[in-house]
């Protein structure tokens, strides 16, 4: 009894709603613990604190839940549905690298984009950024634009340490578009100097210069097998090139105004092109014949993306609208409205569930299946020209007229 009385003298167990002191022990979930206090209650205490109206105890409880095995993991999973974004973010980061299959599946079904924020800003370009490309593993970023250069950035293994590792020079006008081959070895760039250049992506050495367009080269794309290059130009044409030899394979004609962008289906068999003539055309890569012509925008079409399953095409226009098209039937599925500026860039997540669009100074995130808007990301102080998304969906990059590249992720 003598020993127990000494313990009671040194620790006051707080069970009332009064403010505890730093030497007190707090029964889990009753009141927020002060700095240095001891929290009692084990798993029950964790559960009580998760129901606290204050955010800090809920976050602390999630971290402690890791000590309670499968039951604790279930509590953390519930944290993904918390009303507080801070609590959701904590739960997501705690679960991020867990190996359990049901955790991986839950994260696959969870849209993290509403938690995205700027985690870094890359500065190095002297003029506006026109185009961005990410390597397959999301670690290496290529950026290019009005200063005629291509800059190479290492985003780090965990994408938290970002640094510029190189500058590639060779064009003598604005670099409008870049693309990286699936194996990460070949970088292709198109420019207003009317040339296309092929580079060794690792060393930055120039491999080939292709000429043939009589107008600006506005867009470049590489087939998944890395054998064919597709380019779109101000001269209204689309050209196909043999990447190994640099020889021109074919020229596709049909647009009546400049071709602003080209893209390839995931299987590499179809080419999509959009133009200032307000149309979108889909071509067979092998035969060069036109398969579809989509008409629906009321102004120039500036950007588009094709879903990973090759069934859906999304287009963005000067008319501020985004249209979703069925590539199997050629029909428009829906129109997404919300932007009030030109829709300059579009990307679709690898699972095909999320669309990300850039217009004016903002980025919008959409549920592609329903057309519902998920989030609006703000951070640029001038027009955004390009966005790129890593294959795992964990990193988004954006660049534009303010010369900055913002890196977005879950902080």
C-alpha positions in Angstrom: 0.0 0.0 0.0 2.9 2.3 0.7 4.1 1.8 -2.9 0.7 2.5 -4.4 0.3 5.7 -2.5 3.6 7.0 -3.9 2.4 6.3 -7.4 -0.8 8.2 -6.8 1.2 11.1 -5.6 3.2 11.3 -8.8 0.4 10.7 -11.4 -3.1 12.2 -11.4 -5.5 10.1 -13.5 -7.8 12.6 -15.3 -11.3 11.4 -16.0 -13.1 14.7 -15.9 -13.5 17.3 -18.7 -11.2 19.7 -16.8 -7.9 20.7 -18.5 -5.2 18.2 -17.6 -1.7 19.2 -16.6 1.5 17.9 -18.1 2.1 15.5 -15.2 -1.3 13.9 -15.6 -2.2 10.6 -17.1 -5.2 10.9 -19.5 -7.7 8.1 -19.9 -7.9 7.5 -23.7 -10.6 9.5 -25.5 -11.7 11.6 -22.5 -9.8 14.8 -23.1 -7.0 15.9 -25.4 -3.6 15.1 -23.8 -1.2 17.9 -23.1 2.4 17.6 -24.2 4.3 15.1 -22.1 1.1 13.4 -20.7 0.6 9.6 -20.6 -2.4 8.2 -22.4 -4.1 5.2 -20.9 -6.7 2.8 -22.4 -4.9 0.7 -25.0 -7.0 -0.2 -28.0 -10.1 1.2 -26.3 -8.3 4.4 -25.8 -7.4 4.6 -29.5 -11.1 4.1 -30.4 -12.2 6.8 -28.0 -9.7 9.3 -29.4 -10.8 8.5 -32.9 -14.2 9.8 -32.0 -12.8 13.0 -30.5 -14.1 16.2 -32.0 -10.5 17.5 -32.1 -8.3 16.7 -35.1 -5.0 16.2 -33.2 -6.2 13.3 -31.0 -7.6 11.5 -34.0 -4.3 11.8 -35.9 -2.4 10.6 -32.8 -4.8 7.7 -32.4 -4.3 6.6 -36.0 -0.5 6.5 -35.5 -0.9 4.4 -32.3 -3.4 2.1 -34.1 -0.4 0.6 -36.0 0.5 -1.2 -32.7 -2.7 -3.2 -32.7 -2.4 -5.5 -35.7 -5.3 -6.2 -38.0 -7.8 -4.4 -35.8 -5.6 -1.3 -35.8 -5.3 -1.4 -39.6 -9.1 -1.5 -39.9 -9.3 1.6 -37.7 -6.7 3.3 -40.0 -8.7 2.3 -43.1 -11.7 4.0 -41.6 -9.6 7.1 -41.3 -9.7 7.4 -45.1 -13.3 8.4 -44.7 -12.8 11.0 -41.9 -14.3 14.4 -42.5 -10.9 16.0 -41.9 -8.4 16.1 -44.9 -5.6 16.1 -42.4 -6.8 12.9 -40.8 -7.4 11.3 -44.2 -3.9 12.3 -45.3 -2.4 10.7 -42.1 -4.3 7.5 -42.7 -3.2 7.3 -46.3 0.5 7.8 -45.5 0.3 5.1 -42.8 -1.2 2.6 -45.2 0.9 3.6 -48.3 3.5 0.8 -48.2 1.5 -1.8 -46.4 1.8 -5.2 -48.1 -1.6 -6.7 -47.1 -3.7 -7.4 -50.2 -6.9 -5.9 -48.7 -5.0 -2.7 -47.9 -3.6 -2.6 -51.4 -7.1 -3.1 -52.9 -8.6 -0.4 -50.6 -6.0 2.1 -51.7 -6.5 1.2 -55.3 -10.2 2.1 -54.9 -9.4 5.3 -53.0 -9.1 8.6 -54.9 -6.2 10.5 -53.3 -6.3 13.5 -55.5 -8.4 15.6 -53.2 -5.5 15.4 -50.8 -2.9 16.7 -53.3 -1.0 19.8 -52.6 2.3 21.4 -53.9 5.2 19.6 -52.3 7.9 21.3 -54.3 8.5 24.0 -57.0 11.2 23.5 -59.5 12.9 26.6 -61.0 15.4 26.6 -63.8 13.7 27.7 -67.0 14.2 31.3 -68.1 11.0 31.4 -70.1 7.6 29.7 -70.2 7.3 25.9 -69.9 5.4 24.4 -72.8 5.7 20.6 -72.3 6.4 18.0 -69.7 7.2 14.2 -69.7 7.7 11.7 -66.9 9.7 8.5 -67.1 7.8 5.2 -66.6 8.9 4.9 -63.0 8.0 8.6 -62.3 11.5 9.4 -61.1 12.9 11.4 -64.1 11.1 14.5 -65.3 11.8 16.3 -68.6 10.6 19.8 -69.2 10.9 22.2 -72.2 9.7 25.4 -73.5 10.3 29.0 -74.7 14.0 29.1 -73.7 14.7 26.5 -76.4 16.1 24.0 -73.8 15.0 20.7 -72.4 15.8 20.3 -68.7 16.2 17.0 -66.9 15.1 16.6 -63.2 15.6 13.8 -60.7 12.5 13.6 -58.5 14.3 11.0 -56.2 13.3 7.5 -55.3 10.6 8.6 -52.9 10.0 11.8 -54.9 10.8 14.0 -52.0 14.3 15.2 -53.1 14.1 17.0 -56.4 17.0 18.4 -58.3 18.0 19.4 -61.8 20.5 17.0 -63.3 21.0 18.2 -66.9 20.1 20.6 -69.7 19.7 19.5 -73.3 20.3 22.1 -76.0 20.0 21.8 -79.8 16.7 23.5 -80.9 16.8 27.2 -82.0 13.2 27.9 -81.3 10.5 27.1 -78.7 10.4 23.4 -77.8 6.6 22.6 -78.1 6.4 18.9 -77.3 8.5 16.1 -75.8 7.9 12.3 -75.4 9.9 9.5 -73.7 9.9 6.0 -75.1 8.4 3.2 -72.9 11.9 1.8 -72.1 13.1 5.2 -71.1 16.0 5.3 -73.6 14.8 7.6 -76.3 13.6 11.2 -75.8 11.9 12.9 -78.7 11.3 16.7 -79.0 9.4 18.8 -81.5 10.0 22.5 -82.0 8.8 25.7 -83.8 12.1 25.4 -85.7 10.2 22.8 -87.7 12.5 19.9 -86.7 12.1 16.8 -84.6 15.1 15.7 -82.6 15.8 12.3 -81.1 18.1 12.2 -78.0 19.7 9.6 -75.8 17.5 10.1 -72.8 20.3 9.2 -70.3 23.2 11.1 -71.8 21.4 13.9 -73.6 23.3 13.2 -76.7 21.6 14.1 -80.0 20.9 11.0 -82.1 18.9 12.2 -85.1 17.3 15.3 -86.5 14.2 14.8 -88.7 13.0 17.4 -91.2 9.9 17.3 -93.4 7.3 19.5 -91.9 7.0 22.9 -93.4 5.4 24.4 -90.3 5.9 24.3 -86.5 6.0 20.8 -85.0 3.4 21.1 -82.3 3.2 17.5 -81.0 5.1 14.3 -80.8 4.2 10.8 -79.7 6.0 7.4 -79.6 4.3 4.0 -80.1 4.4 1.6 -77.2 6.9 -0.7 -79.0 9.2 2.3 -79.5 9.5 1.7 -83.3 7.3 4.5 -84.7 7.2 8.3 -84.1 4.0 10.3 -84.8 4.2 14.1 -85.2 1.6 16.8 -85.8 2.3 20.2 -87.3 1.2 23.7 -88.1 1.2 22.6 -91.8 -2.0 20.6 -91.0 -0.3 17.2 -91.5 0.5 14.2 -89.4 3.7 12.3 -90.2 4.9 8.8 -89.2 8.6 8.1 -88.9 10.8 5.1 -88.4 12.6 5.9 -85.1 15.6 3.6 -85.8 16.4 5.1 -89.2 14.7 8.5 -89.0 13.0 7.9 -92.4 9.5 9.2 -93.0 6.9 6.4 -93.4 3.7 8.2 -94.3 1.9 11.6 -94.2 -1.7 11.7 -93.1 -3.8 14.6 -94.5 -7.4 15.6 -93.6 -7.3 18.5 -91.2 -7.9 21.9 -92.6 -6.1 23.8 -89.9 -3.0 23.3 -87.8 -2.7 20.0 -85.8 -2.3 21.0 -82.2 -1.8 17.5 -80.6 -1.4 13.8 -81.5 -1.8 10.8 -79.2 -1.7 7.1 -79.5 -4.0 4.3 -78.2 -2.4 2.0 -75.6 -2.0 -0.7 -78.2 -0.3 1.7 -80.6 -2.7 0.8 -83.4 -4.7 4.1 -83.5 -3.6 7.7 -83.8 -5.8 10.5 -82.6 -5.3 14.1 -83.7 -6.9 17.4 -82.7 -6.9 20.6 -84.7 -7.8 24.2 -84.8 -10.4 23.2 -87.4 -12.5 22.1 -84.3 -12.4 18.4 -85.2 -10.8 15.3 -83.7 -9.8 12.6 -86.1 -8.8 9.0 -85.4 -6.5 7.1 -87.8 -5.4 3.5 -88.3 -1.6 3.5 -87.8 -0.9 0.7 -90.2 -3.1 1.7 -93.2 -3.1 5.5 -92.5 -6.9 5.6 -93.1 -9.2 7.7 -91.1 -11.5 5.7 -88.8 -13.5 8.5 -87.1 -14.1 12.2 -87.2 -15.5 13.7 -84.0 -17.3 17.0 -84.3 -18.7 18.7 -81.2 -16.5 21.5 -79.9 -17.5 25.0 -80.9 -13.9 26.2 -81.1 -10.3 25.0 -81.6 -9.4 21.7 -80.0 -6.2 22.0 -78.1 -5.7 18.8 -76.1 -6.8 15.3 -75.5 -6.0 12.0 -73.8 -6.9 8.3 -74.5 -7.9 6.0 -71.6 -5.6 3.1 -70.8 -8.2 0.6 -72.1 -8.4 2.4 -75.4 -12.2 2.8 -75.2 -12.5 6.5 -74.3 -11.1 9.7 -75.7 -11.2 13.0 -73.8 -10.8 16.4 -75.6 -10.3 19.9 -74.3 -11.0 23.0 -76.3 -10.8 26.8 -76.6 -14.5 26.7 -75.8 -13.6 25.9 -72.2 -15.3 22.5 -72.3 -14.1 18.9 -72.0 -15.8 16.3 -74.0 -15.7 12.5 -73.4 -16.1 10.3 -76.5 -16.6 6.6 -77.0 -13.9 5.4 -79.3 -15.9 2.2 -80.2 -19.0 4.0 -81.4 -17.7 7.5 -82.2 -20.4 9.1 -80.0 -20.0 11.7 -77.4 -20.7 10.4 -73.9 -20.7 13.6 -71.8 -19.5 17.2 -71.6 -17.6 18.4 -68.5 -18.0 22.1 -67.6 -16.3 24.1 -65.0 -13.3 25.6 -66.5 -13.5 29.2 -67.7 -10.4 29.3 -69.8 -8.8 27.2 -72.6 -8.3 23.6 -71.7 -4.6 23.3 -72.5 -3.7 19.8 -71.2 -5.3 16.5 -70.2 -4.1 13.3 -68.5 -6.0 10.1 -67.5 -4.8 8.0 -64.6 -3.5 4.5 -65.3 -6.6 2.9 -63.8 -8.8 4.9 -66.2 -10.9 6.3 -63.3 -9.6 9.8 -63.0 -9.2 12.7 -65.5 -7.0 15.7 -64.7 -7.3 18.9 -66.7 -5.4 22.2 -66.8 -6.9 25.5 -67.8 -5.9 29.1 -67.1 -4.2 29.0 -63.7 -6.0 26.0 -62.2 -6.0 22.2 -62.4 -9.2 20.3 -62.0 -9.6 16.6 -61.0 -12.6 14.7 -62.3 -14.2 11.2 -61.8 -14.0 10.1 -65.4 -16.7 7.4 -65.0 -19.3 9.9 -63.6 -18.1 13.3 -64.7 -18.1 14.5 -61.1 -15.5 17.1 -60.1 -13.3 15.9 -57.3 -10.9 18.7 -56.6 -9.5 22.1 -57.9 -5.8 22.6 -57.4 -4.5 26.2 -57.4 -0.9 27.4 -57.1 0.3 28.8 -60.5 0.3 32.6 -60.8 0.0 32.5 -64.6 -1.3 30.2 -67.4 -0.7 26.5 -67.1 0.5 24.9 -70.4 1.2 21.3 -69.5 0.6 18.6 -66.9 2.0 15.1 -66.5 1.0 12.3 -64.1 3.2 9.4 -62.9 2.0 5.9 -63.7 1.3 5.1 -60.1 -0.7 8.2 -59.8 1.2 9.5 -56.8 2.9 12.5 -58.5 1.5 15.2 -60.7 3.6 17.9 -62.3 2.5 21.1 -63.9 4.3 23.9 -65.8 3.4 27.1 -67.6 3.9 30.7 -68.3 5.2 31.5 -64.8 8.3 29.4 -65.6 7.7 27.2 -62.5 7.1 23.5 -62.3 5.0 22.5 -59.4 5.2 19.0 -58.0 1.9 17.8 -56.5 1.4 14.9 -54.2 0.1 14.0 -50.8 2.2 16.0 -48.4 
